[in-house]
Structures are given as C-alpha cells and as structure tokens.
Amino acid sequence: MAATVATPVSPTEHEPDRCGSEEESRGAEAEEESSPPPPPPPGPAAAAGHSRPSRLPLARIKALMKTDPDVSLASQESVFIIAKATELFVEMIAKDAMVYAQQGKRKTLQRKDLDNAIEAIDEFAFLEGTLD
C-alpha cells in the first residue's frame, strides 16, 4: 500500500490575491445563505407551491375514487399516486393541445385544440368521443 506524504508548498505571488478573493467569495456565500430566498413569482405555480407533493387536492381525489362502487378503502399512498398520475396526464395533454393552439397563433387552449390532440395522438385514442 502506498502512503502519500503532504509536501509544503511555498507561497507564490498570486496566492495572497487568491486567498483574498476566496475570503470575499466565502463572505458573499455566507451572506447569500443567511438572506432569505426571494419570493416565488406570482402565477399558478406559485399558488401550488413547491412544498406540496401534488398540485391536486388529495381529499377531492379520494372522494372521486370512492364514488367507484368497487373502491371501499383508499390508502394515502394510492390517493397520492392517482393524483400524481392525473397531474402528469393533464400536463401531457395540455402540452400536446398547446401545439395546436400555437399553430393557430393563439395562446389560449380551446376545445378544438384538445380535439385535435386526441385525434392526432394514439395515446389519447381512448378519449375519442368523450368531449361530445
């Protein structure tokens, strides 16, 4: 097994400057760490917050799950998984529908954009006719 030996390094002209800049940068880092983070920007993402595990209300998801006669009990984990899957599904279909809105030079999603996304993308074939 080889042992490493630390050898002293003689200071050069640049090291005092570097040390000074390191101390300044450490002081700036300490100030950044001690200052509170900036508030989140206003908008839907700020309303949902990053601390919430799901953007959808879990109590409402659980109530909807219990409307199924085959569901008598729903664990918190299963409610969370359904909420997260629903969130991802809505995000995916909205992004795909947004492509059609942008093709029409609009920023607002319309029903026809969702219809176009459902017709064009095979993953959404199970939704055909549901918006009628």
Buried (B, 14 or more C-beta within 10 A) or exposed (E): EEEEEEEEEEEEEEEEEEEEEEEEEEEEEEEEEEEEEEEEEEEEEEEBEEEEEBBBEBEEBBEBBEEEEEEEEBEEEBBBEBBBEBBEEEEBBBEBBBEBBEEEEEEEBEEEBBBBBBEEBEEBEEBEEEEE
